[in-house]
Amino acid sequence: MNAKTAKIVFWISTVLVAIATMSGIFFLNSPEASEGMKHLGLPVWFSYELTIGKFIGGLILLLPFIPKRIKEWAYVALGIDTLSAAIALVSVDGAVPKSFAPLIFFAILLLSYISYHKLQSSKAK
């Protein structure tokens, strides 16, 4: 992957990740969010914590002046959140197709992460 392709892949995947994570703030108090947490056996307050954390993580990935180390931790946190969501859904609902939906987001997050590192290595040259 050359630097130009890495840059395009990075920005497309990162904007998709940011939209997915940051848009949740608009549904924070929705009945669907509360019902989803109850369905998984989680307290409703946990949705506030997750939503705020995801919003901050998406913002960190988008802003170019954020230090690399903080971006790394944002990728880690969003990855853990996504994999935990998949595990929770499989645990509660079983191995049905919708239980694996978070893995699609994880794949896009991984694409953003890999292209981010390609860009960083091409800048170092």
C-alpha positions as CSV (number, residue, x, y, z in Angstrom):
1,M,0.0,0.0,0.0
2,N,1.6,3.3,-1.1
3,A,1.3,6.5,1.0
4,K,-1.5,8.0,-1.1
5,T,-3.6,4.8,-0.9
6,A,-2.9,4.6,2.9
7,K,-4.0,8.1,3.4
8,I,-7.3,7.6,1.5
9,V,-8.0,4.3,3.3
10,F,-7.1,5.9,6.6
11,W,-9.5,8.9,6.2
12,I,-12.4,6.9,4.9
13,S,-12.2,4.2,7.6
14,T,-11.5,6.7,10.4
15,V,-14.4,8.9,9.4
16,L,-16.7,5.8,9.4
17,V,-15.4,4.9,12.8
18,A,-15.9,8.4,14.1
19,I,-19.4,8.6,12.7
20,A,-20.3,5.3,14.3
21,T,-18.8,6.1,17.7
22,M,-19.7,9.8,18.0
23,S,-23.3,9.6,16.7
24,G,-24.2,7.5,19.7
25,I,-24.3,10.6,21.8
26,F,-27.5,11.6,20.1
27,F,-29.2,8.4,21.3
28,L,-27.9,8.4,24.8
29,N,-31.4,8.7,26.5
30,S,-33.3,6.8,23.9
31,P,-35.6,3.9,25.0
32,E,-33.7,1.6,22.5
33,A,-30.4,2.2,24.3
34,S,-31.9,1.5,27.7
35,E,-33.6,-1.6,26.4
36,G,-30.4,-2.8,24.8
37,M,-28.5,-2.5,28.1
38,K,-31.3,-4.3,30.0
39,H,-31.4,-7.0,27.4
40,L,-27.7,-7.7,28.0
41,G,-28.2,-7.6,31.7
42,L,-26.1,-4.4,32.1
43,P,-27.1,-1.3,34.2
44,V,-28.4,1.6,32.2
45,W,-25.7,3.9,33.6
46,F,-23.1,1.8,31.8
47,S,-24.5,3.1,28.5
48,Y,-23.7,6.7,29.5
49,E,-20.1,5.6,30.3
50,L,-19.7,3.8,27.0
51,T,-21.3,6.5,24.9
52,I,-19.1,9.2,26.4
53,G,-16.0,7.1,26.1
54,K,-16.8,6.2,22.4
55,F,-17.4,9.9,21.6
56,I,-14.1,10.9,23.1
57,G,-12.3,8.0,21.3
58,G,-13.8,9.0,17.9
59,L,-12.8,12.6,18.5
60,I,-9.2,11.5,19.4
61,L,-8.9,9.5,16.2
62,L,-10.2,12.4,14.0
63,L,-8.1,15.2,15.4
64,P,-4.6,15.3,13.7
65,F,-2.9,17.1,16.6
66,I,-3.5,14.4,19.2
67,P,-0.3,12.6,20.1
68,K,0.3,9.2,18.7
69,R,0.4,7.4,22.0
70,I,-3.1,8.7,22.9
71,K,-4.4,7.6,19.5
72,E,-3.0,4.2,20.2
73,W,-4.9,3.9,23.4
74,A,-8.1,5.1,21.7
75,Y,-7.7,2.3,19.2
76,V,-7.2,-0.2,22.0
77,A,-10.2,1.1,24.0
78,L,-12.6,1.0,20.9
79,G,-11.3,-2.4,20.0
80,I,-11.9,-3.8,23.5
81,D,-15.4,-2.2,23.5
82,T,-16.3,-3.7,20.2
83,L,-15.0,-7.2,21.0
84,S,-16.8,-7.0,24.3
85,A,-20.0,-6.1,22.6
86,A,-19.7,-9.1,20.3
87,I,-19.0,-11.4,23.2
88,A,-21.9,-10.0,25.2
89,L,-24.3,-10.5,22.3
90,V,-23.2,-14.0,21.6
91,S,-23.5,-14.8,25.3
92,V,-27.0,-13.5,25.6
93,D,-28.5,-14.2,22.1
94,G,-26.3,-17.1,21.0
95,A,-24.4,-17.4,17.7
96,V,-27.0,-15.7,15.5
97,P,-25.9,-13.4,12.6
98,K,-26.8,-10.1,14.4
99,S,-24.5,-11.1,17.3
100,F,-21.5,-10.7,15.1
101,A,-22.4,-7.2,13.8
102,P,-19.9,-5.5,16.1
103,L,-17.1,-7.5,14.2
104,I,-17.9,-5.5,11.1
105,F,-17.1,-2.3,13.0
106,F,-14.0,-4.0,14.4
107,A,-12.8,-4.7,10.8
108,I,-13.2,-1.1,9.9
109,L,-11.4,0.0,13.1
110,L,-8.6,-2.4,12.2
111,L,-8.4,-1.0,8.7
112,S,-8.1,2.5,10.2
113,Y,-5.4,1.3,12.6
114,I,-3.3,-0.5,10.0
115,S,-3.5,2.5,7.5
116,Y,-2.6,4.9,10.4
117,H,0.6,3.0,11.0
118,K,1.3,2.8,7.2
119,L,1.0,6.6,7.2
120,Q,3.2,7.0,10.2
121,S,5.9,4.8,8.7
122,S,5.8,6.6,5.4
123,K,6.3,10.0,7.3
124,A,9.3,8.6,9.1
125,K,11.1,7.8,5.8
